[in-house]
Amino acid sequence: MGLVIEPRLYPKKRGRWGWGGRLDILAEASGLNLDGLYLFDWKSGKKPTAKLGYPEWPLQTSGYRQAAYDSANILCDGHAVIHLDKFNGMPTIYDYSASFKEDIEAFILLARFWHNRNPKHIANGLPSCTTITGILDKPFLRPWAANMTSEYMVTEIAKFSGEPIPSQTMINIAERAKGAYRKKSEQAMGIGTEVHKYIEDFLKHGTLPNWKFVHPSARTAFDAFTRWYEQVHLKVIEIELRVYGRFDTQLELF
């Protein structure tokens, strides 16, 4: 496995409108219908029910792919999200290579919209691909948040084992339940950060964490990565590559 960790790549010129981001890995792949230089992004959140994954995934990864080209003329053959299920330890590949042209056009329009709504942000640097796709509506989160609220209340009420619950206590439980989904979301993001770090350490140094101190869900997601890794022959080019994209009046797409 050939590994190049440096240098980080930055563009010499940026247009007024643009975006940045840090892609997870750039590697030559062969296996599981993947062939050529691929840009991969790891995801370990809730697995989507839709066959094509979440709507922002193809847009985000197409933004990374275009930015890699803008930054250093890296011409990828494909790009994909690898979902690492933290519940059953199985990987799922979401390959968006075939729809790149349509997706990058949609992403650039979204980026332009974001810049038009946040003109003062330009002085503070470029927004990330994640920030730009964050403005998309995510209707699947609403029922999830409602379920987290209900789950919290059921758990707290069950602690009283059928005893009368003071009215003020119920009010306090209901109030805390409003933010239950935020805590769950923060916990999930923390696990995702752990998984990314373990994968990076493994690919760079071949090291594994001390599993005694690792969250079980993070280990399960890492197991999903190793299952995928064993089936794909990777020659790693870059890990955690920071890239920037830009667009001017005319959209230059390849």
Secondary structure, 3 states (H helix, E strand, C coil): CCCCCCCCCCCCCCCCEEEEEEEEEEEEEEECCEEEEEEEEEECCCCCCCCCCCCHHHHHHHHHHHHHHHHHCCCCCEEEEEEECCCCCCEEEEECHHHHHHHHHHHHHHHHHHHHHCHHHHHHCCCEHHHHHCCCCCCCHHHHHHHHHHHHHHHHHHCCCCCCCCHHHHHHHHHHHCCHHHHHHHHHHHHHHHHHHHHHHHHHHCCCCCHHHCCHHHHHHHHHHHHHHHHCCCEEEEEEEEEEEEECCCCCCC
